[in-house]
Amino acid sequence: MRPIRWAAFAAVSFALFACSLTADDGIWLLNKFPKQAVEKKYGVEVTDDLLNRLQLASVRVLASGSIVSPSGLLFTNHHVASECVQQLSSKEHDYMRDGFQSASEADEKRCPGLDAEVLLSIDDVTPQIAGNIAAKVPASEVNATRKANIARVEKECMGRTGNRCQVVTLYSGGQYHLYRYKRYDDVRLVFAPEFAAAAFGGDIDNFTYPRYCLDITFLRLYENGKPAQTPDYLRWSKEGVKEGDLVFVPGNPASTGRLDTLAQLEFFRDTSYPLIHARLGSLIETLKTYSAENAENKRVAADNLSSQQNSYKAYTGFLSGLRDVQLMSAKAAEEKRLREAVNADPSMRESFGPAWDLIASAYKSFRSDYAPYWLIESQATRGSELFRIARHVVRLAEERKKPNSARLKDYRDSELQGLEATLFAAVPVSPSMETAVIANYLEFLRTTLGANDPTVRAVLAGKSPKEAARGYVSTSRLANVAERKRLAASVNAVRNSKDGMIRLALLIDSRARALRKAYDDRLEAVLTENVSKIAQARFRIRGEADYPDATFTLRISYGKVAGYKDERGRDIPYATDFAGLFNRAKGVEPFQLPARWLGARSSLNLKTPFDFVTTADTHGGNSGSPTVNTKGEIVGILFDGNIESLPNRFIYTDETSRSVHVSAQGIAEALQKVYRANRLLKELGIEQ
């Protein structure tokens, strides 16, 4: 990993009282976009018409995507759609290895359990969520009332509109917005390049730049068995992108910690992220060992391994930022200034002054419970399809009998349609990979919690992790969709089941629920109450100059196309080209190009821009976001950030951090001359 330069932070003013126009930071709500700031800096008027088009053409599909034709053509990253590509593949037809291109509409293949959502409207429902909460009641009761209000508002919206409705918590409870979505539950694969081209450079190049990846996939939205009619779509730019251009990036960033307190960041640095990092590293080693056994194992594990490696490298970058003295000093100084401003005002001091200390105390009290909470409740099923299915079957049967407002969040009426679509999808399950992954989980559980932990003793029952995993997987029938449906329909069927994976899920479920309640009551409740107070204090001082942290809902970022100087002072150009790709192709994985690329080399314009970088403020979940020019035309697609950008999760700087995109010019060149994708080119309106 390359060193990250943070010296710039010493010179950067983290002023709380003036909105900076010098940097392109901001993961902005579409209904709160800083039009005046953009016009002042770039001389470009951002119209409501442009923002509305970007909203209605943006899609939430696992991460982000966009509609690029009037017939539901959906544009996203290969690594966003790779689960679909993997699930549709077989030993005989390996679309991850060979790519996929549909010759006609009839050849487009439905992605198992995949859905997509388009945001139709946003409404402020803060009074409905927080307005009827009694004063001076325990934080746990406030939290429960708030969740019941959210469930009620979502259900009422669904009943009134027939759409998918989601209450989004902003500023950790400072505001609540109701997002109404049009949902598509039939999404089909149209085109995907080979994994070797989409992820050229593999884990070695991931989160780096320069890059040479064709990380794209085209899907299609269907309604009633026919391609969806989508009049709101983004057109392909004929000019493409050049250095200095202003671009916009609408998408669904998953989470950031810009407004987190110092106590929260210290908890992430010292407790949470090291555990996550270690778990990911352990799982990666297991998947590598499994993949090395034979070619079929390698095919089966490809998407799982790539996903875990991506997360591992991301957390490596997050930790590097949190362990940087200058970054943490900057966050401490920022917090100190805000607290001083609060304490200088008697009314604010009384209302908001204790919030920081209460948050710190809550984290301290939950520290010893965090590892079991994360391993047994939050992330127990990571990397395992069977375990994920088993937990949902067990909980769906139990939760569905409760009132909607009393259910766990994932099982509310607003979530059920999507959950059942994925749970009852016919997806391939590899018993051998499941055994390896679950054995790794049980071993990590024993190592972390200790052999005498009651859950560890219960799930191992005197066996080794490998023996126990083999027993759970070999006696499970959950690969059969009909069996899942039978069990999920009855609490008694679940409780009396002899299915191995159901038994494993039941063995940990009671403690997992208890840990979740402890998290909700002792940590989440305190956080929601007190972080929202800090947000209110910020509002009084700055108004809405502070954008809320990311929530995996639609936001828009902006920035310019710009190269940078690396840590050695070398100029890194804004774009790579096809010549650089072939120069980097060494003929061995992960720098091995597919045969069709080698055959097309002589016909390609090697000077065509391939990947490029911008200062746009993007994060995990933005993958697949369209990159558009000031006219709202596609000039690229976001797929990554450089390693220097990862600590932007906590503080933004655009000195060396960059978002990485595939250029529209490079995509068109590849579709024309490598893939001969004439049908797709015609639909996109790209001249041939």
C-alpha positions in Angstrom: 0.0 0.0 0.0 1.3 3.4 -0.9 1.8 6.0 1.9 -1.0 8.6 2.2 0.1 12.2 2.5 -1.8 14.1 5.1 0.6 17.1 5.5 -2.0 19.2 3.6 -4.3 18.9 6.7 -2.0 21.1 8.6 -2.7 24.0 6.2 -6.4 23.3 5.7 -8.9 25.3 7.7 -11.7 23.2 9.0 -13.8 26.2 9.7 -17.2 25.5 11.1 -18.6 28.9 10.4 -18.0 29.4 6.7 -18.8 27.2 3.8 -15.6 26.5 1.8 -15.7 27.1 -1.9 -12.2 25.9 -2.5 -12.8 22.1 -2.5 -15.4 20.0 -4.2 -16.5 18.2 -1.1 -20.1 17.3 -0.6 -22.5 14.3 -0.9 -25.5 16.5 -1.4 -29.2 15.8 -1.1 -30.8 16.5 -4.4 -33.3 18.8 -2.8 -30.5 20.7 -1.0 -27.9 21.0 -3.8 -25.6 24.0 -3.4 -26.4 25.6 -6.8 -25.0 29.0 -5.9 -21.7 27.6 -4.7 -21.2 25.7 -8.0 -22.2 28.7 -10.1 -19.8 30.9 -8.1 -16.8 28.5 -8.5 -17.5 27.1 -12.0 -19.7 29.7 -13.7 -22.3 26.9 -14.4 -26.0 27.2 -13.6 -27.4 24.0 -12.1 -31.1 24.0 -13.0 -33.9 22.2 -11.3 -34.6 20.5 -14.7 -31.1 18.9 -14.6 -31.4 17.8 -11.0 -34.8 16.3 -11.8 -33.5 14.4 -14.8 -30.6 13.0 -12.8 -32.9 11.9 -10.0 -35.4 10.1 -12.3 -32.6 8.5 -14.4 -30.6 7.3 -11.4 -31.1 3.7 -10.1 -30.3 2.0 -6.9 -29.3 -1.5 -7.9 -27.1 -3.1 -5.2 -25.1 0.1 -5.5 -25.7 2.7 -8.2 -26.6 2.8 -11.9 -28.4 4.9 -14.5 -31.1 4.5 -17.2 -29.5 5.2 -20.6 -32.3 4.4 -23.1 -36.1 4.8 -23.3 -36.4 1.0 -23.2 -35.1 0.5 -19.6 -31.4 -0.1 -20.5 -29.5 0.1 -17.2 -25.8 1.1 -17.0 -23.7 0.0 -14.0 -20.4 -1.5 -13.1 -19.4 -5.1 -13.7 -18.4 -5.4 -10.1 -21.9 -4.3 -9.1 -23.6 -6.8 -11.4 -21.0 -9.6 -11.0 -23.2 -11.6 -8.6 -25.8 -11.8 -11.3 -23.1 -12.8 -13.9 -21.7 -15.4 -11.5 -25.2 -16.8 -10.7 -26.1 -17.1 -14.4 -22.8 -18.9 -15.1 -22.1 -22.6 -15.0 -19.2 -24.9 -15.6 -20.3 -25.1 -19.3 -21.0 -21.3 -19.7 -18.7 -19.2 -17.6 -19.8 -15.6 -18.3 -17.4 -14.3 -15.7 -14.5 -15.7 -17.7 -15.9 -15.3 -21.3 -18.3 -12.3 -20.9 -21.9 -12.1 -22.0 -23.6 -10.4 -24.9 -27.3 -10.9 -25.8 -28.0 -11.1 -29.5 -31.7 -10.1 -29.0 -34.2 -9.2 -26.4 -35.1 -12.9 -26.1 -31.5 -13.7 -25.1 -31.4 -11.3 -22.1 -31.2 -13.3 -19.0 -33.0 -12.6 -15.8 -30.8 -11.9 -12.7 -32.0 -14.1 -9.8 -33.5 -12.1 -7.0 -32.2 -8.7 -8.3 -34.3 -5.6 -8.1 -33.8 -2.0 -8.9 -35.3 1.2 -7.6 -35.9 4.7 -9.0 -36.5 7.6 -6.6 -39.7 9.4 -7.4 -40.1 11.9 -4.5 -38.6 13.2 -1.3 -40.7 14.6 1.6 -39.6 15.9 5.0 -41.4 13.8 7.6 -39.4 14.9 10.7 -42.5 16.0 12.7 -44.3 12.6 12.0 -41.2 10.7 13.3 -39.9 12.8 16.1 -42.8 15.1 16.9 -44.8 12.9 19.3 -42.0 11.6 21.5 -42.4 12.4 25.1 -39.8 14.4 27.0 -37.7 12.9 29.7 -38.2 9.3 29.0 -35.3 6.7 28.7 -33.4 6.8 25.5 -34.4 3.2 24.8 -38.1 4.1 24.9 -37.5 7.1 22.6 -35.7 4.8 20.2 -38.5 2.3 20.2 -41.1 5.0 19.6 -39.1 6.5 16.8 -38.8 3.1 15.1 -42.5 2.5 15.5 -43.2 5.9 13.9 -40.9 5.1 11.0 -42.7 1.8 10.4 -46.1 3.5 10.5 -45.1 6.3 8.1 -43.6 3.8 5.6 -46.6 1.5 5.7 -49.1 4.4 5.2 -47.1 5.6 2.2 -47.0 2.1 0.7 -50.8 1.8 1.1 -51.5 5.2 -0.3 -49.1 5.0 -3.3 -48.4 1.3 -4.0 -44.7 2.3 -4.1 -41.7 1.2 -2.0 -41.4 3.8 0.8 -38.4 4.3 3.0 -37.9 6.8 5.9 -34.3 8.0 5.7 -32.6 9.1 8.9 -30.4 12.2 8.2 -28.0 13.9 10.6 -28.3 10.8 12.8 -31.9 11.8 13.7 -31.8 15.6 13.1 -34.1 15.1 10.1 -36.2 12.4 8.6 -37.1 12.3 4.9 -39.6 9.9 3.2 -38.2 8.5 -0.1 -40.7 7.0 -2.5 -39.4 4.5 -5.1 -40.6 2.8 -8.2 -39.4 -0.8 -7.8 -38.5 -3.1 -10.7 -38.3 -6.8 -9.7 -37.3 -8.1 -13.1 -33.8 -7.1 -14.1 -32.0 -8.9 -17.0 -28.4 -9.1 -18.1 -27.8 -7.5 -21.5 -24.0 -7.2 -21.8 -21.0 -7.9 -19.6 -17.3 -7.9 -20.6 -14.9 -10.6 -19.4 -13.9 -10.3 -15.7 -10.3 -10.0 -16.9 -11.1 -6.8 -18.8 -13.6 -5.4 -16.2 -11.2 -5.9 -13.3 -7.9 -5.7 -15.1 -5.1 -5.5 -12.5 -7.2 -7.3 -9.9 -6.6 -6.8 -6.3 -3.1 -5.4 -7.0 -4.5 -2.4 -8.9 -7.7 -2.0 -6.8 -7.9 1.4 -5.1 -5.0 2.7 -7.2 -4.5 4.9 -10.2 -3.5 4.9 -13.1 -6.1 2.2 -14.0 -7.2 0.3 -17.1 -10.5 -1.3 -16.3 -13.6 -1.7 -18.5 -15.7 -2.0 -15.3 -19.1 -1.8 -17.0 -22.3 -3.9 -17.4 -25.6 -3.2 -19.1 -28.8 -4.6 -17.6 -32.4 -4.0 -18.6 -35.5 -3.2 -16.5 -38.6 -5.2 -17.3 -42.3 -4.6 -16.5 -44.9 -7.2 -17.1 -42.4 -9.3 -19.1 -41.5 -6.5 -21.4 -38.7 -3.9 -21.4 -39.8 -1.0 -19.2 -40.7 2.3 -20.8 -38.3 4.8 -19.3 -38.7 8.3 -20.9 -36.4 9.8 -18.3 -32.9 8.6 -19.3 -29.4 10.0 -19.8 -28.0 10.3 -23.3 -24.5 9.4 -24.3 -22.1 12.3 -24.9 -20.6 12.7 -28.3 -17.7 14.8 -27.1 -16.8 12.7 -24.0 -14.6 14.1 -21.3 -11.5 16.3 -21.2 -9.3 17.8 -18.5 -10.8 20.6 -16.5 -14.4 19.7 -17.3 -17.0 20.0 -14.5 -18.9 16.7 -13.9 -21.7 15.6 -11.7 -22.0 12.1 -10.1 -25.4 11.1 -8.8 -25.5 7.8 -6.8 -26.0 6.0 -3.5 -23.0 6.4 -1.3 -23.3 3.8 1.5 -21.9 5.5 4.6 -19.5 8.2 5.7 -18.3 9.5 9.1 -17.8 13.2 8.4 -20.1 14.3 11.3 -19.0 11.5 13.7 -17.6 12.6 17.1 -14.0 12.0 18.1 -15.2 9.3 20.5 -16.9 7.5 17.6 -13.8 7.7 15.4 -11.6 6.4 18.3 -13.9 3.5 18.7 -13.7 2.7 15.0 -9.9 3.0 15.1 -9.3 0.9 18.2 -12.2 -1.6 18.4 -14.5 -1.9 15.4 -12.3 -1.6 12.3 -9.5 -3.8 13.5 -12.0 -6.6 14.2 -13.6 -6.2 10.7 -10.2 -6.0 9.1 -9.0 -9.2 10.8 -12.2 -11.1 9.9 -12.0 -10.1 6.2 -8.3 -11.1 6.1 -9.1 -14.5 7.5 -12.0 -15.1 5.1 -9.9 -14.0 2.1 -7.2 -16.6 3.0 -9.8 -19.3 3.2 -11.3 -18.4 -0.2 -7.8 -18.2 -1.7 -7.0 -21.7 -0.4 -10.3 -23.0 -1.6 -9.8 -21.4 -5.1 -6.4 -22.9 -5.5 -7.7 -26.4 -5.2 -9.1 -26.6 -8.8 -10.5 -24.6 -11.7 -14.1 -25.1 -10.7 -13.5 -23.9 -7.2 -11.8 -20.8 -8.6 -14.8 -20.2 -10.8 -17.3 -20.7 -8.0 -15.4 -18.4 -5.5 -14.4 -15.6 -7.9 -17.1 -13.1 -7.0 -17.0 -13.9 -3.3 -13.3 -13.5 -3.2 -13.2 -10.3 -5.2 -15.9 -8.8 -2.9 -14.0 -9.6 0.3 -10.8 -8.3 -1.1 -12.4 -5.0 -2.0 -13.8 -4.6 1.5 -10.4 -5.5 3.1 -8.6 -2.9 1.1 -11.2 -0.3 1.8 -10.9 -0.9 5.6 -7.1 -0.8 5.2 -7.5 2.7 3.9 -10.0 3.8 6.5 -7.7 2.6 9.3 -4.7 4.4 7.8 -6.7 7.6 8.0 -7.8 7.0 11.6 -4.3 6.2 12.6 -2.9 9.3 11.1 -2.1 11.9 13.9 -2.8 14.9 11.7 -6.2 13.7 10.6 -7.3 12.9 14.1 -5.9 16.2 15.4 -7.9 18.0 12.7 -11.1 16.2 13.8 -10.3 17.0 17.5 -9.8 20.7 16.6 -13.1 20.8 14.6 -15.0 19.2 17.5 -13.4 21.5 20.0 -14.5 24.6 18.1 -18.1 23.4 17.9 -18.2 22.5 21.6 -16.8 25.9 22.5 -19.5 27.6 20.3 -22.2 25.5 22.1 -20.9 26.3 25.6 -20.7 30.0 24.8 -24.5 30.1 24.5 -26.3 29.3 27.7 -29.4 27.9 26.0 -27.3 25.7 23.6 -25.1 24.6 26.5 -28.1 23.3 28.5 -29.7 21.6 25.5 -26.7 20.2 23.7 -23.6 20.5 25.9 -23.7 17.0 27.4 -24.1 15.2 24.1 -20.5 14.4 23.3 -19.8 13.0 26.8 -22.9 10.8 26.7 -21.8 9.4 23.3 -18.3 8.6 24.6 -19.8 6.9 27.7 -22.1 4.8 25.5 -19.3 3.5 23.4 -17.2 2.8 26.4 -20.0 0.7 28.0 -20.6 -1.3 24.8 -16.9 -1.9 24.0 -16.8 -5.4 25.5 -20.0 -6.5 23.8 -19.0 -5.2 20.3 -17.1 -8.3 19.1 -19.9 -10.8 20.0 -22.5 -8.3 18.6 -20.7 -8.0 15.3 -19.8 -11.6 14.9 -23.0 -13.2 16.1 -25.6 -10.6 15.0 -24.4 -8.0 12.6 -22.1 -10.0 10.3 -22.5 -13.7 11.1 -23.5 -14.7 7.6 -20.7 -12.9 5.7 -19.5 -14.8 2.6 -22.1 -17.6 3.0 -25.2 -17.9 0.8 -26.6 -20.7 2.9 -26.1 -19.0 6.2 -27.8 -15.9 4.9 -30.7 -17.9 3.7 -31.0 -19.8 6.9 -31.0 -16.7 9.1 -33.7 -15.0 6.9 -35.9 -18.1 6.9 -35.7 -18.4 10.7 -36.4 -14.7 11.3 -39.0 -14.3 8.6 -41.1 -17.0 10.1 -40.8 -15.4 13.6 -41.1 -11.7 12.6 -44.1 -12.0 10.2 -46.4 -12.9 13.1 -45.6 -9.7 14.9 -47.2 -6.2 14.3 -45.3 -4.3 11.7 -44.1 -1.7 14.1 -42.6 -4.4 16.4 -40.6 -6.2 13.8 -36.9 -6.0 13.2 -36.2 -3.4 10.5 -35.4 -5.9 7.7 -38.8 -7.6 8.1 -41.1 -4.6 8.0 -43.8 -4.5 5.3 -41.7 -1.9 3.5 -38.8 -4.4 3.2 -40.6 -7.7 2.7 -41.1 -7.6 -1.1 -37.4 -7.1 -1.8 -36.4 -9.6 1.0 -38.6 -12.4 -0.3 -37.5 -11.8 -3.9 -33.9 -12.4 -2.9 -34.6 -15.1 -0.4 -36.7 -17.2 -2.8 -34.6 -16.7 -5.8 -33.1 -19.8 -7.4 -29.4 -19.1 -7.0 -26.6 -21.6 -7.3 -25.1 -22.9 -4.0 -21.8 -24.6 -3.8 -21.7 -27.0 -0.7 -17.9 -27.2 -0.8 -17.4 -23.4 -0.7 -20.1 -23.1 1.9 -18.3 -25.6 4.1 -15.0 -23.8 3.8 -16.5 -20.4 4.5 -18.6 -21.5 7.5 -15.6 -23.4 8.9 -13.7 -20.2 8.7 -16.4 -18.3 10.5 -16.6 -20.9 13.3 -12.8 -20.9 13.7 -12.7 -17.1 13.8 -15.6 -17.1 16.4 -13.7 -19.5 18.6 -10.4 -17.6 18.3 -12.0 -14.2 19.0 -14.6 -15.1 21.7 -12.8 -18.0 23.2 -13.5 -21.8 23.4 -15.6 -21.3 26.5 -18.0 -18.8 25.1 -21.5 -20.3 25.3 -22.3 -19.7 21.6 -19.0 -21.2 20.5 -19.6 -24.3 22.7 -23.2 -24.6 21.3 -22.3 -24.4 17.6 -19.2 -26.6 17.8 -20.7 -29.2 20.2 -17.2 -30.7 20.8 -16.3 -30.8 17.1 -13.6 -29.0 15.2 -14.8 -26.0 13.1 -14.3 -28.0 9.9 -16.3 -31.0 11.2 -19.1 -28.8 12.5 -19.3 -26.9 9.2 -19.4 -30.1 7.2 -22.2 -31.4 9.4 -24.3 -28.2 9.1 -23.9 -27.9 5.3 -24.3 -31.6 4.4 -27.6 -31.9 6.2 -29.2 -28.8 4.7 -31.8 -28.7 2.0 -32.0 -24.9 1.8 -30.6 -24.9 -1.8 -34.1 -25.9 -2.7 -36.4 -22.9 -3.0 -39.5 -24.9 -2.2 -38.0 -26.0 1.1 -37.2 -22.4 2.0 -40.8 -21.3 1.3 -42.2 -24.2 3.4 -40.0 -23.4 6.4 -40.5 -19.6 6.2 -44.2 -20.0 6.3 -44.3 -21.6 9.8 -42.6 -21.0 13.1 -43.2 -24.6 14.1 -41.7 -25.9 10.9 -38.6 -23.9 11.6 -38.3 -24.9 15.3 -38.9 -28.6 14.5 -36.6 -28.6 11.4 -33.6 -31.0 11.3 -32.0 -29.0 8.5 -28.4 -28.4 9.5 -28.2 -24.7 8.5 -31.5 -23.9 10.2 -30.2 -25.6 13.3 -27.0 -23.4 13.1 -29.1 -20.2 12.7 -31.3 -21.2 15.6 -28.4 -22.0 17.9 -27.2 -18.4 17.6 -30.5 -16.6 17.1 -31.5 -16.1 20.8 -28.1 -14.5 21.7 -28.0 -12.6 18.5 -31.3 -11.0 19.2 -30.2 -10.2 22.8 -27.1 -8.5 21.5 -29.1 -6.6 18.9 -31.4 -5.3 21.6 -28.4 -4.4 23.8 -26.9 -2.5 20.8 -30.3 -0.7 20.1 -30.9 0.2 23.7 -27.4 1.0 25.0 -25.7 2.4 21.9 -28.0 3.2 19.0 -30.6 4.9 21.3 -27.9 7.1 22.9 -26.3 7.9 19.5 -29.6 8.8 17.8 -30.6 11.1 20.6 -27.3 12.8 21.1 -25.9 12.9 17.6 -29.1 14.5 16.5 -28.6 17.1 19.3 -25.1 17.8 17.9 -26.7 18.1 14.4 -29.2 20.7 15.8 -26.3 22.7 17.3 -24.7 22.6 13.9 -27.9 23.8 12.3 -28.1 26.8 14.7 -24.5 27.8 13.8 -24.3 26.9 10.1 -27.8 26.4 8.8 -27.7 23.7 6.2 -24.1 24.3 5.0 -23.2 20.9 6.4 -24.6 18.0 4.3 -25.7 14.9 6.1 -23.5 11.8 6.1 -24.2 9.2 3.4 -27.1 6.8 4.0 -27.2 4.6 0.8 -29.7 6.9 -0.7 -29.5 9.2 -3.7 -27.0 12.0 -3.4 -25.1 14.1 -6.0 -21.5 15.1 -5.9 -19.6 17.4 -8.3 -16.0 18.0 -9.2 -13.6 18.6 -12.1 -11.6 16.3 -14.2 -8.1 16.7 -12.9 -4.8 14.9 -12.6 -2.6 15.3 -9.5 0.9 14.9 -8.1 1.7 11.6 -6.3 3.7 11.3 -3.1 6.9 11.4 -5.0 5.9 14.6 -6.8 5.3 12.9 -10.1 2.5 14.3 -12.3 -0.3 11.7 -12.7 -2.4 12.5 -15.8 -6.1 12.9 -15.7 -6.7 10.0 -18.1 -5.1 6.7 -19.2 -5.5 5.3 -22.7 -5.6 2.0 -24.6 -1.9 2.2 -25.3 -1.2 2.2 -21.6 -3.5 -0.8 -21.2 -1.6 -2.9 -23.7 1.7 -1.8 -22.2 0.5 -3.0 -18.7 -0.8 -6.3 -20.1 1.9 -8.8 -19.0 0.2 -11.9 -20.2 -0.4 -13.4 -16.7 -3.2 -12.8 -14.2 -4.3 -10.3 -13.2 -2.7 -8.5 -16.1 -3.8 -10.8 -18.8 -6.1 -9.5 -21.5 -8.8 -11.7 -23.1 -8.0 -13.1 -26.6 -10.5 -10.9 -28.3 -8.8 -7.8 -27.0 -5.4 -8.9 -28.3 -7.0 -9.6 -31.7 -8.6 -6.2 -31.9 -5.5 -4.2 -31.0 -4.6 -3.2 -34.5 -8.1 -1.7 -35.1 -8.2 0.3 -31.9 -7.3 4.0 -31.6 -4.7 3.5 -28.8 -4.9 7.2 -27.9 -8.6 7.0 -26.8 -9.1 7.9 -23.2 -9.8 4.8 -21.1 -10.1 5.6 -17.4 -9.9 9.1 -15.8 -10.0 10.8 -12.5 -12.0 13.6 -10.9 -12.2 15.5 -7.6 -15.9 14.4 -7.1 -16.6 13.4 -3.5 -17.7 9.7 -3.9 -17.7 6.6 -1.6 -18.6 3.0 -1.4 -22.1 2.6 -2.9 -21.4 5.1 -5.6 -20.0 2.3 -7.7 -21.9 2.4 -11.0 -22.9 6.0 -10.7 -23.1 7.8 -14.0 -20.6 10.6 -14.6 -22.4 13.4 -16.5 -21.4 16.7 -18.0 -23.2 20.0 -17.4 -25.7 19.1 -20.1 -26.6 15.9 -18.2 -25.0 13.6 -20.8 -23.0 10.4 -19.9 -19.2 11.0 -20.1 -18.3 8.0 -18.0 -19.1 5.8 -15.1 -17.6 5.8 -11.6 -16.0 2.5 -10.4 -13.4 3.3 -7.8 -11.3 5.8 -5.9 -7.5 5.9 -5.4 -6.0 4.8 -2.1 -5.5 8.4 -1.1 -9.3 8.9 -1.2 -10.3 6.3 1.4 -9.8 8.5 4.5 -12.2 10.9 2.8 -14.8 8.8 4.7 -13.9 11.1 7.6 -12.5 14.3 6.2 -12.5 15.4 2.6 -9.4 16.7 0.8 -8.9 17.0 -3.0 -5.2 17.5 -3.0 -4.4 13.9 -4.1 -7.6 11.9 -3.6 -9.5 11.2 -6.7 -12.6 9.3 -7.9 -11.8 6.9 -10.8 -14.1 6.5 -13.8 -14.3 4.6 -17.1 -14.6 7.1 -20.0 -17.5 7.2 -22.4 -15.0 7.4 -25.3 -13.2 4.2 -24.1 -16.5 2.4 -23.6 -17.7 3.3 -27.1 -14.3 2.3 -28.6 -14.4 -1.1 -26.9 -18.0 -1.8 -27.8 -17.4 -1.0 -31.4 -14.1 -2.6 -32.1 -13.6 -5.3 -29.4 -17.1 -6.6 -28.9 -18.9 -5.6 -32.1 -21.9 -4.8 -29.9 -23.9 -3.2 -32.7 -27.3 -3.8 -31.1 -26.2 -2.1 -27.9 -24.4 0.7 -29.8 -27.6 1.5 -31.7 -29.7 1.7 -28.6 -27.2 4.0 -26.9 -27.1 6.3 -30.0 -23.4 5.9 -30.5 -22.3 6.4 -34.0 -20.7 3.4 -35.7 
